[in-house]
Amino acid sequence: MRKAFPQVIVHKAPHALSEAVQLALSYYTILAEGMETPAAWEEAHLIHRAERFTLPPEQIDAAFADVRAYLRRCRANARPLLEGDPQLGALFQIRLSGMAEDAQLEPFLPSALMLTDVESSEQLTKPLFIRGCLMHLYAMAGMMDLSLQGEEAQAQYHHVSDPARFTMAQVMRAVDLVQITDAQRMTLLRFFQDMDAWTLRMTALLAKLETVCRTHYPLVADRFLSKAASLDSQSSDEQAYQWFARMGQDKDAAPSDAPLHVWPAAIAYNGLDIQLSPWHAVRQRMHVGVLFDDLSRLQDAQRAREGLTQEQLKALADPTRMGIVRMLAQRPCYVQEMADRLGLTPATLSHHLRVLSGALLVWVQPQGRQSYYHLNADELAALTGDLNALVHIAREETL
């Protein structure tokens, strides 16, 4: 029997810290992907894969002019605060993984900031900042047992996340266990060595980004409140299960007596982000983009399916990835097991898993100290259905 959240709490005001973090993350992500100029970030369309939608990008921008105006103004004000800072950009682009699952993980700094579980930079203290950074680092390095529940989980949380226990020796051990480049390793170590300066720097930056978002919030206030009301009206436990299934998340990873906190998101307007924790000190959270459902309805289902089919066929055309799929068809496997059986390095396996995950053919679920990859049987069946439809058409033509 599935356990239920005792309460689903929909918040009627933006999560200020999350909005600021997502604003910075959006900039550094697009910058890393090689956009032509930083100014292109400000003018970007609301949709990125125009071929999957029923309307052209310009019409979709016009249909949601309030969100487009909000993003353009926030980005224009944020760009001078973010550009020209390679150290901050490097931290936003580091993805920690002891199991080479970087396709599923948020970059280090955003994840650490969200683990502080505060809603604004005004609440962000040095102990909380250190705690968030240590928790994310230790969890990704496999130095925490994420399968623990109840009092055992709380005891581990307070022991590992105590800033008073912060030592560079322990940090160096954790950094050695995660899968990152040597340059990123040095960046991360320098970050922990200079935590005092980084706490002041991040608090000041986030405060400015929050002010930017707050200043332009009236542009999307009506849509934000409408989304909150809609989420509140459908925030049953069954709806929560549908959200979790859509994200490939295991709802049982959350404490059975912890409420689920839900925030609409304006900066991540088309996102659905679920953050679960076995620790009562960290709230169970979900952030739902204000346009998440609206843009989904504007997708051309047939064209979206065809595009995904092409991605999946391309993913399976590689012999190594096909070998991974065959292995996972027998049973779920953790990364090191797959690497050993296939004779691959973690970095090479990470690349192949990232491709398969992007094509929705595999999904990952933490279990204790390991994270197991599963074959997405439903998606594989849908791909088979597409190919069978072509076979049927070809046979009909020959009759």
N, C-alpha and C positions, 0 to 999 in steps of 0.2 A: 504493500500500500504506500502510495506517495505521501510524503509528509507535506504539510501546508505551512506557508508563512503565516504567523499569527496576525500580521497586519501588513498592508501595503500602503505606504505613506507617499502621496504625491505632493511635491513641493510647488508652491505657487510663485516663487521667486527664483531667479537664476542662481546656480551654484557659481559664485564669483570666481573662485580659484580655478575651477574646471574650465570656465569660459576663457580665462586668461591663459591657462596652460594650452588649451586647444588652439588658441590664436597663434601662440608662438610655435607650436608643433606644426601647424599648417604651413607657416612660412618656411621653416627649416626642412620640412619634408619636400615641398615643391622645389626648394633651392637645390636639395640633394638630387632630385630627379632631372636637373638640368634645364630649368625654364630659361627662356631667352634673356629676360631681364627681370629684376625684382618687381618692376612696375607691372609686369604681366600678372603677378599674383593679385593685385588689386582689381584687375579687370576680368579675371577668370569667370567663365560661365558657371552656372549652378550645376550643370551636368558635364561629365567628362567623356562618356561613351554615347555620343549623339546617335549612333547607329541603332541603339537599343530603345529609342524613344519614339513616340508617335508624333511629336512636335519638334521642330528645330530648336537649337539652344536659345536663340534670340526670343522666340515666343515663350519658352519656359521662363526665361529671365523676366519677361514682361508680366507673366502670370503671377509671379511671386516677387513683384517689384520691391516690396517692403524688405524682404530678406536680402535681396541683391543690394539694395541701398545700404542696409545695415553692414553687410560684409565689406562693401567698398570703403565705407567711411572708417570702420574699425581697422581695416588693413592699411589704409592710407596713414592713419595716425600711429599705427603700431610699427610700420616699416622703419622709421627713423630710430626707434628704440631697439630694433633687432638686427638691422644690417650692420655690417662691419664689425661683428663680434664672433670671430672664428672659434674661440674657446667655448662659448655658449652653444654655437651650432654643432660643434663636435660632441658635446654632451647630449644634445637632443637626438643625435643620430646613432648613439651607442645603444645596441640592443643586447641585453644580457641573456644568455641561455647556457645552462650546463648541459642541456640535452639537444642543442642545435635546433631549437624550435622558434627561431627568430621570426618566422612568418606569423606566429600567433601572439607575439609579445609586443607590448608598448615599449618605446625607447626608455632607457634607464631613468632619466630625470623626470619625465611626466609620471611614470609609475611610482617613483619614490615620493613625489609631491602628493599624489592622490592617497598614498598610504598614510600620510599625516592625518588624514580624515578631518581636516579643517575646511571651512567654507570660504575663507578669505585670507588674504595676506596679513591682515591685522591680527589673526590668531596664530600665525606661523612663528613659533619660537625656535630657537636654536636646538633645544632637546628634541622637539618634534621633527624638525628637519633631519637631524642626524638619525633619529629613529626610523623615519620613512626610508632613508637611503640604505641603512643597514638591513632593514627587513627585506627590501627588494633584492639587495645583493646576496644576502645569506640564503634566501629562498631559491634564487636562480642557481646558486652554487651548490645546492643540495645539502646545505648545512642545517636545514629545518625539516621536520617531518610534518608535511602539510596534511597528512591523513588523521592526525590527532584531533580529538573533539573534546568538548566540555572542559573540565578542570585541567586535564593534561595539556590541551591546546593553550589555555590561558597561562599556565605556568611556563610553558616554553616561550610564549609571546613576551612575557615580562622579563624572563631571563635573557633572551637573545636581544631584545630591543632596548634594553636599558642603556641609555647614553653614557652612564657612568662606567660601563664595561667596555666602552669604545677604545680599542687599541689598534694601532697600525699593523701590528703583527697578525691579528686576526683578519683584518681587511685584506692584507696581502695574500693570506692563504685563500680567502674567498675569491679574490680577483684572479688568482692562478687557476681556479677551478672552472671559470666560465669561458665560453667559446667566443673570444673577441680577438681582434688583431693586436699585434704588439704595440702599435701606435695608440690604439684605443685603451690598451692596458695602462700605458703610461699616463694618458689623459685622466683615466679614472683614479689612479693612485695620487696624482697631483691634486685632483679634486678633493679627496679625503684628507690629504695632508693640510689643506688650506680651508677647512670647513668654516672657520670663523668668518673669513672674508666672503666665502660663497653664500653663507646664510644671509649676510647683509645685502649682498648683491642680488640674490634671488628675491628677497623680500621687497627690495626697492623696485625691481623690475616688474614683479607681479602686481604691486600696488599701482604702478602706472598703467599696466595693461588692463587691470580691473576698472580703472577710471575711464579708459577708452571705451570699454564695453558698456559701462554704466551710462556714459554720456550719450551714447547712440541707442541705448535700449528702447526709448520711446518709439523708435521706428518699428520695432517688432513686438511691442508690449501686447497689443491686441492678439496677435497670432500666438504668442507665448502663453497667454492666459487661456486662450481657446484650446490650445494643445493640452495644458494642464487639466482643464475641465474634462476634456475627452478622455485623458488617461485616468482621471479620477473615477469617471463613470464606468470604465471597463477594467478597473484594477482588481479584479477577482483573482483568486489563486490560479484558476484555470488559465486566465490570460497570461499570468506570469509564466506558466509552464510553456505556453506557446512562444513567448519571447525567448525563453531559454532554449527551446528546441530550435528556433530559427538561428540562434548563435552557436549551436552545437555545444551548449554548456550543460553541465550536470548540476541541477538545482540542489541535489543532496549534499553538495560541498558546503552549503551554508548551514550554520547552526539551526537546529529545529525550532528554537524559541526566539529567533531574531527577526525583526521586521525588515521588509524590503523598502528602501528609500528610492523614490523615482523622481528624477528631475528632467523637464524638457531642456533641450540644448539648442542654442541659437547658432553658435559658431560652428559646431559639428552638426549642421542642420539636416544632414542625411544619414546620420550615424545611429547605431544602436550598440551601446557599450554596457556590458555587465561585469561587475567587479564583486566577486565573492571572497569571503575570508572565513576561516574557521575560528577567528578570534572575535570575541564580543566587543573588544575595544575598537575594532574597525567595523564601521557600518557596512551592511550589504547594500550595494548601490547599483542603480541602473540609470543611464542617461539616454533619452530618446530624442532624436532630432526633430525639430518642429516641422520639417518637411518629409520626415521619414516615410510616412504612409502616402502622402500626396505624390511624391516622385515615384514611388513604387507603382501607383495606379496609372501613371503616365507612360510606363514602359510598355512597349509592344511585346507581348508575351512570346509571340512566334519568333521575332527577330532576336530577342534576348536569349531564347532557347537555342537558336541557331548559332549565335555567337559563342555561347557556352559550349555547345557541341564541338565547335572548331577548336576551342581551347583544350577541351578534354582529349580530342583525337591527337592534337599536337603533343600533349603531355604524355600520352600513352605510346607515341611513336618511338620514344627513347627506350632502348632495351633495359637500361638500369631502372627506370621508373616503372616499366612493366613488371620487372622482377620484384619491385617493392609491392606493387599491387597484388601480385600472385602470393607473396608472403603474407600480406595482411588479409587476404581472402581466407587463409587457414585459421588465423587468430590474431588479435591485437598484439603488437610488439612495441617494446621501448627502443629508443634510438640506438643505444650502444649495442643491443642485441642485433638490430638490423645492420649496423655498421660492421660488426664482426662477421655476420653470415654472408654479407655481400662483399666484404673486403674493401670497404670504402672508408675514407677519412671522415670525421664529423663534419668538416666544412663542405665536402662534396655531397654527403648525404643531406646536409641542410639545404643545399641548392635544390636537389631533387624533391625534397619534401615541400619546399616552398612553392614549387611549380604545381605539385599535386594538390596542395592545399588551396592555391589560388584557383584551380579548376574544380574545386569542391569535391574532389575524389577521395580525400582523406580528412579526418579530423582528429584532434588530440584531446586526451583527458588525463589530468593528473591523478595518480594513484600512489599515495604514500610518497616515497622519495623518488619515484620514477614517473614519467609521463608516457602514456601509451598511445600509439597511433592506431586508429581504427579505419577500416575501409568504409566509405560512404556507400552502402549497398543500394540505397534508394536512388542516388545520383547515377550510379553505374547502371541501374535498371532503366533510368530515363534515357541514358545514352544508347543503351541497347534498343529501346523502343524507337528512337530516332532512326537507327540503322535498319531496323526491321520494317519501318514505314517505307524506306527507300527500296528495300527488297520487294515489298508488296507492290509498289508502283511499277517497278521494272517488270515484274511478272505479269501485271495487268496489261502493260504495253505489248508484251509478246503474244498475248492471246488473240 
